[in-house]
Amino acid sequence: MLNKIASFFTRNAGGIGKALGILGALFTIYTIVNDAEETRKREAEQQKAKNNIISSFNDLAEDIGRDLLNNARTFMTQNVEPIISSFDEKIKAVEAVKANEKIKSEKLSELLKQTENLIADIQACK
């Protein structure tokens, strides 16, 4: 039996070699196509993972930005606005004193004028 198999391979070695060559070539083509498909799938998965990371980063950046703005508003409301209000009150007080001093100055100018007129009248009576 072994001799029959050996003689079969011996007689048909050229055909078997060609068939094995064709099978090898087909297997190589299949491997190349399969590897290309695997590579495409892997690249698509990597792109999807990259997009997920970018999306997560953007969401986190938005959350951090929103928190920073909220914290800045809170800080301004609690710390800066009272100082500004205090300055505004002091400015209003200074403006009120200035207006009061202006009224006093006008009254004093009027009194000075009346006094000068009285002095002039007194001097005219001599």
C-alpha positions as CSV (number, residue, x, y, z in Angstrom):
1,M,0.0,0.0,0.0
2,L,2.8,2.3,0.8
3,N,4.4,1.5,-2.5
4,K,1.1,2.5,-4.3
5,I,1.0,5.8,-2.5
6,A,4.7,6.4,-3.3
7,S,4.3,5.6,-6.9
8,F,1.1,7.8,-7.2
9,F,3.1,10.8,-5.8
10,T,6.0,10.0,-8.0
11,R,3.9,9.8,-11.2
12,N,1.9,12.9,-10.3
13,A,4.6,15.0,-8.5
14,G,4.4,17.7,-11.1
15,G,0.6,18.1,-10.8
16,I,0.7,17.8,-7.0
17,G,3.4,20.5,-6.9
18,K,1.3,22.8,-9.1
19,A,-1.8,22.1,-7.0
20,L,0.2,22.8,-3.8
21,G,1.6,26.0,-5.5
22,I,-1.8,27.1,-6.4
23,L,-3.1,26.3,-2.9
24,G,-0.2,28.2,-1.4
25,A,-0.8,31.2,-3.6
26,L,-4.5,31.2,-2.8
27,F,-3.7,30.9,0.9
28,T,-1.3,33.8,0.6
29,I,-3.9,35.9,-1.1
30,Y,-6.5,34.9,1.5
31,T,-4.0,35.8,4.3
32,I,-3.3,39.2,2.7
33,V,-7.0,40.0,2.3
34,N,-7.7,38.7,5.8
35,D,-4.8,40.7,7.2
36,A,-6.0,43.8,5.4
37,E,-9.5,43.3,6.8
38,E,-8.2,42.8,10.3
39,T,-6.0,45.9,9.9
40,R,-9.1,47.9,8.8
41,K,-11.1,46.6,11.7
42,R,-8.3,47.4,14.1
43,E,-7.9,50.9,12.7
44,A,-11.6,51.5,12.9
45,E,-11.6,50.3,16.6
46,Q,-8.6,52.5,17.3
47,Q,-10.4,55.5,15.7
48,K,-13.5,54.8,17.7
49,A,-11.4,54.6,20.9
50,K,-9.7,57.8,20.0
51,N,-13.0,59.5,19.4
52,N,-14.3,58.3,22.7
53,I,-11.2,59.6,24.5
54,I,-11.5,63.0,22.7
55,S,-15.2,63.1,23.6
56,S,-14.5,62.2,27.2
57,F,-11.7,64.8,27.4
58,N,-14.0,67.5,25.9
59,D,-16.8,66.6,28.4
60,L,-14.3,66.8,31.2
61,A,-12.9,70.1,30.0
62,E,-16.4,71.6,29.8
63,D,-17.2,70.4,33.3
64,I,-13.9,71.9,34.6
65,G,-14.6,75.2,32.7
66,R,-18.1,75.4,34.1
67,D,-16.8,74.7,37.6
68,L,-14.1,77.3,37.2
69,L,-16.6,79.9,36.1
70,N,-19.0,79.1,38.9
71,N,-16.2,79.3,41.4
72,A,-15.0,82.6,40.0
73,R,-18.6,84.0,40.2
74,T,-18.9,82.8,43.7
75,F,-15.6,84.3,44.6
76,M,-16.5,87.6,43.0
77,T,-19.9,87.6,44.8
78,Q,-18.5,86.8,48.2
79,N,-15.2,88.7,48.1
80,V,-15.0,91.4,45.4
81,E,-18.6,92.7,45.2
82,P,-18.6,93.6,49.0
83,I,-15.4,95.6,48.5
84,I,-16.9,97.4,45.4
85,S,-20.1,98.1,47.4
86,S,-18.0,99.5,50.2
87,F,-16.1,101.7,47.8
88,D,-19.4,102.8,46.2
89,E,-20.8,103.8,49.7
90,K,-17.6,105.7,50.5
91,I,-17.7,107.5,47.2
92,K,-21.4,108.4,47.8
93,A,-20.4,109.6,51.3
94,V,-17.6,111.8,49.8
95,E,-20.0,113.1,47.2
96,A,-22.5,114.0,49.9
97,V,-19.8,115.7,51.9
98,K,-18.7,117.5,48.8
99,A,-22.3,118.6,48.0
100,N,-22.8,119.8,51.6
101,E,-19.5,121.7,51.5
102,K,-20.5,123.3,48.3
103,I,-23.8,124.5,49.9
104,K,-21.8,125.8,52.9
105,S,-19.4,127.5,50.6
106,E,-22.2,129.2,48.7
107,K,-23.8,130.3,51.9
108,L,-20.5,131.6,53.3
109,S,-19.9,133.4,50.0
110,E,-23.4,134.9,50.3
111,L,-22.7,135.9,53.9
112,L,-19.4,137.3,53.0
113,K,-21.0,139.4,50.3
114,Q,-23.7,140.6,52.7
115,T,-21.0,141.4,55.2
116,E,-19.0,143.4,52.6
117,N,-22.2,145.2,51.7
118,L,-22.9,146.0,55.4
119,I,-19.3,147.2,55.8
120,A,-19.7,149.4,52.7
121,D,-23.0,150.8,54.1
122,I,-21.4,151.5,57.5
123,Q,-18.5,153.2,55.8
124,A,-20.8,155.2,53.6
125,C,-22.6,156.5,56.8
126,K,-19.6,158.1,58.2
